[in-house]
Amino acid sequence: MIKGIGLDMIDIDRIRRAVTNNPRFVERILTEKEQLLYHKYTGQRQMEFLAGRFAVKEAYAKANGTGLGAHLSFLDIEVLQLKGGRPILLKPDLADENIFLSITHTEYSVAAQVIIEHKEKR
């Protein structure tokens, strides 16, 4: 059964301005493991990566029904990637849920969708 669906879209320039105006922005959004991936990129690709993770975390919070705030923070959510680059949500621990996510971008914006499905008990 579907628990929730979340969708988020963000302009890459908005993320670029946030990084420029607040040097700690990356540390507030990305976990340590995500930061390792982020620092492998440069320029536009680095901003696309950061915007993608930001959008996934916003979309997850919407699908979860909590939003970001008192009960869930950006650092509570971790998105890494499988071999080949497919993104996968590793945090929070989702033992009783399946998570489906997709990230896409253009030159100017990034969109992410997250679907949370309760695992059926057998």
C-alpha positions as CSV (number, residue, x, y, z in Angstrom):
1,M,0.0,0.0,0.0
2,I,1.3,3.5,-0.9
3,K,2.0,5.5,2.3
4,G,2.9,8.7,0.4
5,I,4.1,10.5,-2.7
6,G,6.4,13.5,-2.6
7,L,7.6,15.7,-5.4
8,D,10.0,18.7,-5.3
9,M,11.6,21.0,-7.8
10,I,14.3,23.6,-7.3
11,D,16.3,26.0,-9.4
12,I,20.0,25.2,-9.5
13,D,20.8,29.0,-9.3
14,R,18.9,29.1,-5.9
15,I,21.2,26.4,-4.6
16,R,24.3,28.1,-6.0
17,R,23.3,31.4,-4.3
18,A,22.7,29.5,-1.0
19,V,26.2,28.0,-1.2
20,T,27.7,31.4,-2.0
21,N,25.9,33.2,0.8
22,N,26.3,30.5,3.4
23,P,29.5,28.4,3.3
24,R,28.0,25.9,5.8
25,F,25.0,25.3,3.6
26,V,26.5,22.1,2.2
27,E,27.1,20.7,5.7
28,R,23.6,21.5,6.7
29,I,22.1,19.6,3.7
30,L,24.4,16.7,3.0
31,T,25.5,13.9,5.3
32,E,29.3,13.1,5.6
33,K,29.0,10.3,3.0
34,E,27.0,12.6,0.6
35,Q,29.6,15.3,1.0
36,L,32.3,12.9,-0.1
37,L,30.4,12.4,-3.4
38,Y,29.7,16.1,-3.7
39,H,33.4,17.0,-3.5
40,K,34.2,14.6,-6.4
41,Y,32.3,17.0,-8.7
42,T,33.1,20.6,-9.7
43,G,31.2,23.5,-11.2
44,Q,27.7,22.9,-12.6
45,R,27.7,19.2,-11.9
46,Q,28.5,19.8,-8.2
47,M,25.5,22.2,-8.0
48,E,23.2,19.7,-9.9
49,F,24.3,17.0,-7.3
50,L,23.5,19.3,-4.3
51,A,20.2,20.5,-5.8
52,G,19.3,16.8,-6.5
53,R,19.9,15.7,-2.9
54,F,18.1,18.8,-1.6
55,A,15.0,18.0,-3.8
56,V,15.0,14.3,-2.8
57,K,15.1,15.2,0.9
58,E,12.2,17.7,0.5
59,A,10.2,15.1,-1.6
60,Y,10.9,12.4,1.0
61,A,9.7,14.7,3.8
62,K,6.5,15.4,1.8
63,A,5.9,11.7,1.1
64,N,6.5,10.8,4.7
65,G,3.9,13.4,5.8
66,T,6.2,15.1,8.3
67,G,7.9,17.8,6.3
68,L,11.3,19.0,7.4
69,G,11.5,20.5,10.9
70,A,11.1,19.2,14.4
71,H,10.7,15.5,13.5
72,L,13.0,15.2,10.5
73,S,16.0,17.1,9.3
74,F,18.1,17.1,6.1
75,L,20.8,15.1,7.8
76,D,18.3,12.4,8.9
77,I,17.9,11.5,5.2
78,E,20.8,10.1,3.2
79,V,20.8,9.4,-0.5
80,L,23.8,7.6,-2.0
81,Q,24.1,5.7,-5.2
82,L,24.4,2.2,-6.5
83,K,27.0,1.1,-9.1
84,G,26.0,2.8,-12.3
85,G,24.7,5.9,-10.4
86,R,21.2,4.9,-9.5
87,P,20.2,6.9,-6.3
88,I,19.1,5.0,-3.3
89,L,17.8,6.2,0.1
90,L,19.7,4.7,2.9
91,K,18.6,6.8,5.9
92,P,16.3,6.8,7.8
93,D,16.1,3.0,8.5
94,L,13.2,1.9,6.4
95,A,12.9,-1.8,7.3
96,D,9.1,-1.8,6.8
97,E,8.9,0.4,3.8
98,N,10.0,0.3,0.1
99,I,11.2,3.6,-1.2
100,F,11.2,4.5,-4.9
101,L,12.9,7.7,-6.0
102,S,13.9,9.5,-9.1
103,I,16.0,12.6,-9.8
104,T,16.1,14.5,-13.0
105,H,17.5,17.9,-14.1
106,T,17.8,20.4,-16.9
107,E,20.5,23.0,-17.2
108,Y,18.4,25.2,-14.8
109,S,16.4,23.1,-12.5
110,V,16.2,19.7,-10.6
111,A,13.1,17.7,-9.8
112,A,12.8,14.6,-7.5
113,Q,10.0,12.3,-6.8
114,V,9.7,9.8,-3.9
115,I,7.1,7.1,-3.3
116,I,6.9,5.3,0.0
117,E,5.2,2.0,0.1
118,H,4.5,-0.1,3.2
119,K,5.9,-3.6,2.8
120,E,3.3,-6.3,3.0
121,K,3.6,-8.6,6.0
122,R,3.7,-12.3,5.2
